[in-house]
């Protein structure tokens, strides 16, 4: 890699090491569960905007991440996960949601299979994302988000409500 790009890598690394700079709108909260909730809200917002612009691959990506952030929000909110815990496996995150009763085991398995088959296919360019897929994933993510947030005591913190 040329020296300029190496310097850019070092600069990028430094931005993650120092004190925070300008925080993304809506995410300036101290509570870990609310950070996850609001990340999901922001992902849904950008997904909606990009869907209208025809960026189907990014919409599918953001829909999956919004689902996962919403599940993580509920795991923390319900005391089933500490704020410091990291679940790096998509399948395991979906299983944890089923374990605490956010949905049944079959639904959790179906989510994991959807991620495995379809997201992997479009992500690794084995398939090309379509408008229909992006719309379906956006609707699924928005409905899961609404359902899991509406049954909490902090639903008023959801940025989607504004």
C-alpha positions as MATLAB code, in Angstrom:
seq = 'XXXXXXXXXXXXXXXXXXXXXXXXXXXXXXXXXXXXXXXXXXXXXXXXXXXXXXXXXXXXXXXXXXXXXXXXXXXXXXXXXXXXXXXXXXXXXXXXXXXXXXXXXXXXXXXXXXXXXXXXXXXXXXXXXXXXXXXXXXXXXXXXXXXXXXXXXXXXXXXXXX';
ca = [
       0.000    0.000    0.000;
       1.314    3.466   -0.700;
       2.418    5.691    2.175;
      -0.537    8.077    1.844;
      -3.024    5.252    2.348;
      -1.025    3.899    5.299;
      -1.187    7.371    6.865;
      -4.941    7.450    6.305;
      -5.238    4.109    8.102;
      -3.324    5.498   11.079;
      -5.526    8.618   11.064;
      -8.673    6.493   10.978;
      -7.425    4.343   13.868;
      -6.733    7.464   15.945;
     -10.305    8.690   15.556;
     -11.482    5.538   17.342;
      -8.937    5.872   20.169;
      -9.527    9.432   21.317;
     -12.395   11.135   23.036;
     -15.564   11.342   20.988;
     -15.956   14.086   18.462;
     -19.287   15.015   16.941;
     -21.819   12.376   17.968;
     -24.467   11.194   15.545;
     -27.837   12.852   16.053;
     -29.991   11.000   18.580;
     -27.190    8.815   19.936;
     -25.924   11.140   22.645;
     -27.335    9.015   25.480;
     -25.477    7.231   28.269;
     -27.694    4.160   28.591;
     -26.415    1.229   26.491;
     -29.903   -0.075   25.781;
     -30.949    3.305   24.381;
     -27.840    3.502   22.217;
     -28.803    0.171   20.628;
     -32.449    1.217   20.283;
     -31.549    4.491   18.641;
     -28.960    2.904   16.369;
     -31.745    0.692   15.080;
     -33.953    3.753   14.586;
     -31.263    5.549   12.617;
     -30.616    2.460   10.474;
     -34.313    2.235    9.659;
     -34.391    5.916    8.762;
     -31.437    5.657    6.401;
     -32.856    2.425    4.980;
     -36.072    4.206    4.098;
     -34.196    7.075    2.450;
     -31.906    4.794    0.474;
     -34.759    2.532   -0.606;
     -36.354    5.528   -2.299;
     -33.037    6.183   -4.063;
     -32.621    2.604   -5.293;
     -29.713    1.475   -3.084;
     -31.117   -1.998   -2.503;
     -27.967   -3.743   -1.249;
     -27.433   -1.112    1.438;
     -31.109   -1.267    2.441;
     -30.860   -5.030    2.936;
     -27.654   -4.605    4.964;
     -29.142   -1.881    7.151;
     -32.345   -3.882    7.672;
     -30.425   -6.859    9.041;
     -28.338   -4.637   11.301;
     -31.464   -2.775   12.497;
     -33.053   -6.109   13.436;
     -29.922   -7.112   15.331;
     -29.607   -3.769   17.140;
     -33.285   -4.007   18.129;
     -32.798   -7.515   19.508;
     -29.675   -6.380   21.341;
     -31.645   -3.448   22.772;
     -34.231   -5.857   24.158;
     -31.625   -8.259   25.536;
     -30.021   -5.400   27.485;
     -33.379   -3.866   28.426;
     -34.696   -7.189   29.728;
     -31.522   -7.903   31.715;
     -30.573  -10.904   29.572;
     -27.331   -9.336   28.392;
     -24.861   -6.932   29.934;
     -24.029   -3.751   28.089;
     -20.406   -4.913   27.806;
     -21.260   -8.310   26.320;
     -20.562   -8.785   22.643;
     -22.389  -11.356   20.558;
     -20.534  -11.561   17.275;
     -22.528  -14.462   15.834;
     -25.705  -13.453   14.039;
     -27.222  -16.886   14.653;
     -26.397  -16.703   18.372;
     -27.981  -13.263   18.694;
     -31.194  -14.533   17.094;
     -31.123  -17.572   19.414;
     -30.702  -15.358   22.468;
     -33.802  -13.418   21.460;
     -35.761  -16.670   21.316;
     -34.334  -17.832   24.652;
     -35.799  -14.836   26.469;
     -39.153  -15.081   24.703;
     -38.960  -12.191   22.251;
     -40.190  -14.704   19.662;
     -40.304  -18.478   19.399;
     -37.386  -20.742   18.482;
     -38.701  -21.335   14.968;
     -38.826  -17.600   14.250;
     -35.278  -17.160   15.558;
     -34.088  -20.007   13.367;
     -35.927  -18.539   10.372;
     -34.210  -15.177   10.955;
     -30.831  -16.893   11.115;
     -31.529  -18.808    7.913;
     -32.739  -15.656    6.158;
     -29.514  -13.945    7.131;
     -27.400  -16.931    6.127;
     -29.023  -17.591    2.749;
     -30.036  -14.213    1.477;
     -27.838  -11.620    3.111;
     -24.734  -13.672    2.453;
     -25.823  -14.151   -1.148;
     -26.193  -10.422   -1.843;
     -23.271   -9.387    0.361;
     -20.747  -11.580   -1.401;
     -22.178  -10.717   -4.827;
     -23.367  -14.235   -5.521;
     -26.693  -12.579   -6.194;
     -27.809   -9.049   -6.882;
     -30.176   -7.269   -4.523;
     -33.577   -6.359   -5.928;
     -36.132   -3.721   -5.077;
     -38.549   -6.419   -3.920;
     -35.974   -7.928   -1.555;
     -35.055   -4.519   -0.163;
     -38.706   -3.579    0.387;
     -39.443   -6.906    2.088;
     -36.403   -6.634    4.360;
     -37.161   -3.035    5.246;
     -40.769   -3.921    6.162;
     -39.589   -6.893    8.221;
     -37.012   -4.814   10.094;
     -39.470   -1.976   10.749;
     -42.179   -4.362   11.990;
     -39.811   -6.322   14.246;
     -38.504   -3.032   15.619;
     -41.973   -1.665   16.294;
     -43.153   -4.922   17.893;
     -40.139   -5.332   20.184;
     -40.018   -1.667   21.178;
     -43.758   -1.203   21.772;
     -43.759   -3.742   24.592;
     -41.144   -1.876   26.670;
     -41.252    0.861   29.259;
     -38.931    3.005   27.133;
     -40.856    3.009   23.859;
     -41.017    6.812   24.117;
     -37.227    6.846   23.559;
     -37.626    5.429   20.053;
     -36.579    7.987   17.439;
     -38.983    6.429   14.938;
     -41.887    7.955   16.848;
     -40.878   11.563   16.220;
];
